[in-house]
């Protein structure tokens, strides 16, 4: 059976998360980096840098206990408005 884009997305996990003033940058295990506007996620947009930094990475996505926020890699990849690149962009980790 050939792997579809959806099936490949299921095996991709987050490896790092960083933020700049208006974007969340998610490094993925396959080398891609997703840039997602913070405005899409009001809890993250309104959070302090310290709160944003307390993210837990898992095999399915990102979790912020203090903010009651959960984002799945599958959901981030499925959004057609995402900006993605195989090259590293954004802030240095």
Secondary structure, DSSP 8 states (H G I E B T S, - for coil): ----HHHHHHT--EEEEEE-SSEEEEEETTS-EEEEEGGG-HHHHTS-HHHHH--EE-SSEEEETTTTEEEEHHHHHH-TT-EEESS--SS--
